[in-house]
Amino acid sequence: MAFLELNHVSKSYGTGKDRVNVLEDINLHIEEGEFVAIVGFTGSGKTTLINLINGLHFPDAGEVLLNGKQITGPGPDRGVVFQNYSLLPWLSVRNNIRLAIDQAYPAASANDKNSKVEAYVEMVNLSHAIDKKPAELSGGMRQRVSVARALAMNPEMLLMDEPLSALDALTRGNLQEEIVNIWSKDKKTCLLITNDVDEGIVMADRIIPLKPGPKATLGPEFKVGFERPRVITAINKDPAYKKLRNEVIEYLIAVGASRQSTTDETYTLPDLQPVIPGRIQWRKKQENEKTKFF
């Protein structure tokens, strides 16, 4: 039994003619302590997939199991790092993380809670900014707060929904390394959703493409065998890296082209003519002339 299991999972939205089948027959097994990246195009259903795991959505068919138990809603056993940080702007770094700790450890003393806050803030190297509010932080610092908040609940699994896509390339690269370093301390089971193949190679043990929707399903897995820590400027000289990267990208391009060819439709446009202002006045005059006789 895998730590996380999605067995024949399908998910759709809408009803009747407006029904859209987003995911179909998703089968995914992740072992405890494993770091897996799901890579796919924008709009392919990656966020829907992660929402099924964090308990915000429920499948139309199939089952989602965590540690052998069906997921019935959100819970502290799954920490989530969102793309848009999701920090409360009126609270400091300290208090944003304290909120998570209050939920996870309601019976702990105030001193224990404060110690946990400081420990997780230090873990993401933000001790100097612990009393600052999100507006006073850079994008990379805000995302580190989001990571610290998720980890502060001591979840069994960490879910990351394109957490670095809004950052510049330099900050993104630095934060990739920081997240992996944090993960390596206790190696919680981790699922990363991303549209960046390089990010998957730097961070994950396995990369699994999500085919473009509708009716998106998972493609073949690609194992990442490079030793950690992985620095992209170092491993990009390795022929094995280039081979793996090209294989994943070529697969995504192929399934994208295949999906496009099967969804192309032709449309007959109506025969519309431009309306000329002078002609409008002429029509009004003709209408006025007609009304004189009635």
C-alpha positions as CSV (number, residue, x, y, z in Angstrom):
1,M,0.0,0.0,0.0
2,A,1.4,3.4,-1.0
3,F,1.3,6.4,1.3
4,L,-0.9,8.4,-1.2
5,E,-3.2,6.6,-3.7
6,L,-5.4,7.9,-6.4
7,N,-7.3,5.0,-7.9
8,H,-9.3,5.5,-11.1
9,V,-10.1,9.0,-10.2
10,S,-12.3,11.2,-12.4
11,K,-13.5,14.8,-11.9
12,S,-15.8,17.0,-13.9
13,Y,-17.5,20.4,-13.5
14,G,-20.9,21.6,-14.6
15,T,-24.0,19.6,-15.7
16,G,-25.7,18.6,-18.9
17,K,-24.3,20.2,-22.0
18,D,-22.1,22.4,-19.9
19,R,-20.4,19.5,-18.2
20,V,-16.6,19.4,-18.6
21,N,-14.6,16.3,-17.8
22,V,-11.4,17.7,-16.4
23,L,-9.7,14.5,-15.2
24,E,-10.3,11.0,-16.2
25,D,-9.0,7.7,-14.8
26,I,-6.1,9.2,-12.8
27,N,-4.0,6.5,-11.1
28,L,-1.1,7.8,-8.9
29,H,0.8,6.1,-6.1
30,I,3.4,7.9,-4.0
31,E,5.5,6.2,-1.3
32,E,6.2,7.7,2.1
33,G,9.1,10.2,1.9
34,E,9.0,10.4,-1.8
35,F,9.1,13.7,-3.7
36,V,7.0,13.6,-6.9
37,A,6.5,16.4,-9.5
38,I,3.4,16.6,-11.7
39,V,4.3,18.6,-14.8
40,G,1.7,19.8,-17.4
41,F,0.3,22.6,-19.5
42,T,-1.6,25.5,-18.0
43,G,-5.3,24.5,-17.8
44,S,-4.6,20.8,-17.9
45,G,-6.2,20.2,-14.5
46,K,-3.1,20.2,-12.2
47,T,-4.8,22.4,-9.6
48,T,-7.9,20.3,-9.7
49,L,-5.7,17.2,-9.1
50,I,-4.1,18.8,-6.0
51,N,-7.4,20.0,-4.7
52,L,-8.7,16.4,-4.7
53,I,-5.7,15.5,-2.5
54,N,-6.0,18.4,-0.1
55,G,-9.8,17.7,0.3
56,L,-11.2,20.8,-1.2
57,H,-12.8,18.8,-4.1
58,F,-14.1,15.3,-4.3
59,P,-13.9,12.9,-7.2
60,D,-16.9,11.9,-9.3
61,A,-15.5,8.4,-9.5
62,G,-12.6,6.5,-7.9
63,E,-10.9,7.1,-4.5
64,V,-8.2,9.2,-3.0
65,L,-6.5,7.5,0.0
66,L,-3.9,8.9,2.4
67,N,-2.2,6.3,4.5
68,G,-4.9,3.8,3.6
69,K,-7.8,6.2,4.7
70,Q,-10.2,8.0,2.3
71,I,-9.7,11.7,2.2
72,T,-13.0,13.4,3.3
73,G,-11.9,17.0,3.6
74,P,-8.9,19.3,4.4
75,G,-6.8,18.4,7.4
76,P,-3.6,19.2,9.3
77,D,-2.1,16.0,7.9
78,R,-1.6,17.8,4.6
79,G,0.3,21.1,4.4
80,V,-0.4,23.2,1.3
81,V,1.8,25.9,-0.3
82,F,-0.2,27.9,-2.8
83,Q,0.9,29.9,-5.8
84,N,-0.4,33.2,-4.4
85,Y,1.2,32.9,-0.9
86,S,-2.3,33.2,0.9
87,L,-0.9,35.2,3.8
88,L,-3.1,37.5,5.9
89,P,-1.8,41.0,5.1
90,W,-2.6,42.5,8.4
91,L,-0.5,40.0,10.4
92,S,3.2,39.8,10.8
93,V,5.3,36.8,9.7
94,R,5.2,35.6,13.3
95,N,1.4,35.8,13.6
96,N,0.8,34.2,10.1
97,I,2.7,31.2,11.3
98,R,1.3,31.3,14.8
99,L,-2.2,30.8,13.2
100,A,-1.2,27.5,11.8
101,I,0.5,26.4,15.0
102,D,-2.7,27.4,17.0
103,Q,-4.7,25.0,14.8
104,A,-2.2,22.2,14.9
105,Y,-1.3,22.4,18.6
106,P,-4.3,23.9,20.4
107,A,-3.4,22.5,23.8
108,A,0.3,23.6,23.7
109,S,1.4,26.4,26.0
110,A,2.1,29.9,24.8
111,N,5.9,29.4,25.3
112,D,5.8,26.2,23.3
113,K,3.9,27.9,20.5
114,N,6.3,30.8,20.4
115,S,9.3,28.4,20.3
116,K,7.8,26.6,17.4
117,V,7.1,29.8,15.5
118,E,10.7,31.0,16.0
119,A,12.1,27.6,14.9
120,Y,10.2,27.5,11.7
121,V,10.9,31.1,10.9
122,E,14.6,30.4,11.4
123,M,14.3,27.3,9.2
124,V,13.4,29.5,6.2
125,N,16.0,32.1,7.1
126,L,13.5,34.9,8.0
127,S,14.4,35.6,11.7
128,H,15.4,39.1,10.8
129,A,11.9,39.7,9.3
130,I,9.8,37.9,11.9
131,D,7.8,41.0,12.9
132,K,7.3,42.4,9.4
133,K,4.0,42.2,7.5
134,P,3.7,40.6,4.0
135,A,3.7,44.0,2.2
136,E,7.2,44.6,3.6
137,L,8.6,41.4,2.1
138,S,9.7,40.4,-1.3
139,G,7.9,37.7,-3.3
140,G,10.5,35.1,-2.4
141,M,10.3,36.0,1.3
142,R,6.5,35.7,1.3
143,Q,6.7,32.3,-0.3
144,R,9.2,31.2,2.4
145,V,6.7,32.3,5.0
146,S,4.1,30.2,3.2
147,V,6.4,27.2,3.3
148,A,7.1,27.7,7.0
149,R,3.4,28.0,7.8
150,A,2.7,24.7,6.0
151,L,5.6,22.9,7.7
152,A,4.7,24.4,11.1
153,M,1.6,22.2,11.3
154,N,3.9,19.1,11.1
155,P,1.9,17.6,8.2
156,E,2.4,14.0,7.0
157,M,2.5,15.3,3.4
158,L,3.4,18.6,1.8
159,L,1.4,19.8,-1.3
160,M,2.8,22.6,-3.5
161,D,0.7,24.1,-6.2
162,E,3.1,25.9,-8.6
163,P,4.5,27.7,-5.5
164,L,7.3,29.5,-7.4
165,S,5.7,30.4,-10.8
166,A,5.2,34.1,-9.8
167,L,8.9,34.6,-8.9
168,D,11.8,35.9,-11.1
169,A,14.2,33.3,-12.3
170,L,17.0,34.0,-9.8
171,T,14.6,34.0,-6.8
172,R,12.9,30.9,-8.1
173,G,16.2,29.0,-8.4
174,N,17.3,30.0,-4.9
175,L,14.0,29.0,-3.4
176,Q,14.0,25.7,-5.2
177,E,17.2,24.8,-3.4
178,E,15.9,26.1,0.0
179,I,12.7,24.1,-0.2
180,V,14.6,20.9,-1.1
181,N,17.0,21.6,1.8
182,I,14.1,22.0,4.2
183,W,12.4,18.9,2.8
184,S,15.6,16.9,3.2
185,K,15.7,17.4,7.0
186,D,12.7,15.1,7.6
187,K,11.8,14.0,4.1
188,K,8.1,14.4,4.3
189,T,6.1,13.0,1.4
190,C,5.9,15.8,-1.1
191,L,3.9,16.5,-4.3
192,L,4.9,19.4,-6.4
193,I,2.6,20.8,-9.2
194,T,4.6,22.7,-11.8
195,N,4.8,23.7,-15.5
196,D,8.6,23.9,-15.4
197,V,10.4,20.7,-16.4
198,D,13.7,22.0,-14.9
199,E,12.0,22.6,-11.6
200,G,10.8,19.0,-11.5
201,I,14.3,17.7,-12.3
202,V,16.0,19.9,-9.6
203,M,13.5,19.0,-6.9
204,A,11.8,15.6,-7.5
205,D,12.5,11.9,-7.4
206,R,10.0,11.3,-10.2
207,I,8.4,13.5,-12.9
208,I,4.9,12.5,-14.1
209,P,3.3,14.5,-17.0
210,L,-0.3,15.3,-16.9
211,K,-1.8,15.2,-20.4
212,P,-3.8,18.3,-21.5
213,G,-7.5,18.2,-20.9
214,P,-10.3,17.8,-21.2
215,K,-10.3,14.2,-19.9
216,A,-6.7,14.7,-18.8
217,T,-4.9,11.7,-17.4
218,L,-1.3,10.9,-16.3
219,G,1.4,9.9,-18.7
220,P,4.5,7.7,-18.1
221,E,6.8,8.5,-15.2
222,F,10.4,9.7,-15.6
223,K,12.7,8.9,-12.8
224,V,15.3,11.5,-11.7
225,G,18.5,9.8,-10.6
226,F,20.8,12.7,-9.9
227,E,22.3,13.0,-6.4
228,R,21.2,15.8,-4.2
229,P,21.8,18.6,-3.7
230,R,21.1,19.5,-7.4
231,V,22.2,22.8,-8.8
232,I,20.9,23.5,-12.2
233,T,24.1,25.3,-13.3
234,A,26.1,22.1,-12.5
235,I,23.8,19.3,-13.7
236,N,23.0,21.0,-17.0
237,K,26.5,20.0,-18.2
238,D,25.6,16.4,-17.6
239,P,24.5,14.5,-20.8
240,A,22.0,12.5,-18.6
241,Y,20.3,15.7,-17.6
242,K,20.0,16.8,-21.2
243,K,18.6,13.4,-22.2
244,L,16.0,13.4,-19.4
245,R,15.0,17.0,-20.0
246,N,14.5,16.4,-23.7
247,E,12.5,13.2,-23.1
248,V,10.0,15.0,-20.9
249,I,9.7,18.1,-23.1
250,E,9.4,16.0,-26.3
251,Y,6.6,13.9,-24.6
252,L,4.7,17.1,-23.5
253,I,5.1,18.6,-27.0
254,A,3.9,15.3,-28.6
255,V,0.8,14.9,-26.4
256,G,0.0,18.7,-26.8
257,A,0.1,18.4,-30.6
258,S,-2.0,15.3,-30.5
259,R,-4.6,16.9,-28.3
260,Q,-4.7,20.0,-30.5
261,S,-5.3,17.9,-33.7
262,T,-8.2,16.0,-32.1
263,T,-9.9,19.1,-30.8
264,D,-9.6,21.4,-33.8
265,E,-13.0,22.5,-35.0
266,T,-14.1,24.6,-38.1
267,Y,-16.6,27.3,-37.8
268,T,-18.7,29.1,-40.4
269,L,-18.7,32.8,-39.7
270,P,-21.8,34.8,-40.3
271,D,-21.9,37.2,-43.3
272,L,-21.7,40.5,-41.4
273,Q,-21.4,43.9,-43.1
274,P,-20.1,47.1,-41.4
275,V,-22.7,49.6,-40.5
276,I,-21.9,53.0,-42.1
277,P,-23.1,56.1,-40.0
278,G,-24.4,57.9,-43.1
279,R,-26.5,54.8,-44.0
280,I,-28.1,54.8,-40.5
281,Q,-29.3,58.4,-41.1
282,W,-30.6,57.5,-44.5
283,R,-32.6,54.5,-43.0
284,K,-34.1,56.8,-40.3
285,K,-35.1,59.3,-43.0
286,Q,-36.8,56.5,-45.0
287,E,-38.7,55.3,-41.9
288,N,-39.8,58.8,-41.1
289,E,-41.2,59.2,-44.7
290,K,-43.1,56.0,-44.3
291,T,-44.8,57.1,-41.1
292,K,-46.2,60.2,-42.8
293,F,-48.7,58.1,-44.7
294,F,-50.1,56.2,-41.7
